[in-house]
Amino acid sequence: MRVVALVPIKLNSQRLPKKNVLPIAGHPLCWHICNTLADVEEIDQIYVYCSDMEVKRYLPDGVSVLQRPKWLDGDLVKGFDIYREFIKQIDADIYILAHTTSPFIKSESIENALMHVISGENDSAFSAERVQTFAWYKGKPINYDLNDVPRTQDMEAIWVETSAFYIFKKEIFTEHNRRIGFTPYIQEVSGIEAVDIDEKSDYDRACSMIKVESINE
């Protein structure tokens, strides 16, 4: 069974300029997820999918770079267009879609989720943070009754995707156009593992968390 990791990167990010190469914890942002994936023994190959081959200088050894078409860098291009083009070129039984914006996800979390898919127990897996508090959507509570307010510890948890990784069998994408299948495994993450960097405020918060973690070591 062939397992391939895909890390899509563009160097001209819109919301946070040059986000993927900003320094954090002593390395460029994009270095971290690649280094973490390299520690997962079951992964056969790690690909960074980027239009600019300059990205090589920001990556750890052993990571392959596949040059993608420039049109995939467009601000209105959807992620699924990127995944589709990659899968057309690189064949695998299982794909791990991992994002640079989650630099502190642990290899153990990825490996545990991956084993659930390899075993056949689940057809996909993804990282998510458990939220167990009062939540509203479109002006209405979504996880409790206003007339019978429960204790938070008794509430049904809501799972929020962190986008650190999505693991799926090839046919889940090629036949159903999905990155989460029909029997997904939810890999719970929290704290620094759940960090997702999209804007400057996220980046500043992540840098602050690193300082705190270092102090507590």
Protein Blocks (a to p, Z undefined) as FASTA:
>chain_A
ZZdddddddfkbfklghklmcceehiafklmmmmmmmmmmklmbdcdddfblklmmmpce
hiacddddfklmpfkbcfklmmmmmmmmmgcfbdcdddfklmmbcfklmmmmmmmmmnom
agbdcddddddddddeehiafkbcfklccdfklpccddddehlaccddfklmmmnopabd
fbdcddddehjllpccfbfklmmmmmmmmmmmmmmZZ
